[in-house]
Amino acid sequence: MMCNLSALKSEELLRINELEKELGTPLLAFSCRELKPAEVSQDQLEKIKALETQLGMSLVAVRA
C-alpha cells in the first residue's frame, strides 16, 4: 500500500480547515492505494538511490 498527501477539492479543504480550527491542531490528509513494486536491476536501484539523494526524497518503483 502506498500513501501520499491528498489533492483536495476546495470544499474538502474548507471542511478540514473548519475541523482544524475546532480542534486547535493541524490535520494532514492522506490518500492510499494498492500498488505493486516493480522489479528493478541493481543498476536501476543505484540510479534510483542516487536521484533520491540528489532530490532529498524517497522514490518507489511500481508496476505500471
matplotlib code that plots the C-alpha trace (Angstrom):
import matplotlib.pyplot as plt

x = [0.0, 1.2, 0.0, 0.6, -0.8, -4.2, -5.0, -8.1, -11.1, -12.0, -14.9, -12.9, -10.2, -12.7, -14.2, -10.8, -9.8, -13.0, -12.2, -8.6, -9.9, -12.4, -9.7, -6.9, -4.5, -3.3, -4.6, -2.9, -5.0, -3.6, -4.9, -3.8, -3.9, -2.7, 0.5, 2.8, 6.6, 8.4, 11.3, 14.5, 18.1, 21.0, 22.0, 18.5, 18.3, 21.6, 20.2, 17.1, 19.1, 21.3, 18.3, 16.8, 19.9, 20.0, 16.3, 16.1, 13.1, 12.1, 11.3, 9.4, 9.4, 5.9, 4.4, 2.6]
y = [0.0, 3.5, 6.7, 10.3, 13.7, 14.1, 16.5, 18.3, 19.9, 23.4, 22.1, 19.3, 21.8, 24.1, 21.3, 20.2, 23.8, 24.1, 21.0, 22.1, 25.4, 23.4, 21.0, 23.6, 21.3, 20.9, 17.8, 16.1, 14.4, 11.2, 9.0, 5.4, 2.9, -0.6, -0.7, -3.5, -2.8, -3.1, -5.5, -3.4, -4.4, -3.5, -0.8, 0.7, 0.6, 2.5, 5.2, 5.4, 5.8, 8.5, 10.5, 10.1, 11.6, 14.5, 15.4, 14.6, 12.4, 8.8, 7.2, 3.9, 1.9, 0.5, -1.7, 0.4]
z = [0.0, -0.9, 0.7, -0.2, 0.7, -0.8, -3.6, -2.1, -3.7, -2.3, -0.4, 1.2, 2.2, 3.8, 5.8, 7.0, 7.9, 9.9, 11.9, 12.4, 14.0, 16.2, 17.4, 17.6, 15.7, 12.1, 10.1, 7.2, 4.6, 3.0, 0.2, 0.0, -2.9, -3.5, -5.7, -6.5, -6.5, -9.8, -10.2, -10.8, -11.5, -9.3, -11.7, -11.8, -8.0, -7.8, -10.1, -8.0, -4.8, -6.4, -7.5, -4.1, -2.5, -5.0, -4.5, -0.8, -1.1, -1.4, -4.8, -5.2, -8.5, -9.1, -11.8, -14.4]

ax = plt.figure().add_subplot(projection="3d")
ax.plot(x, y, z, "-o")
ax.set_aspect("equal")
plt.show()
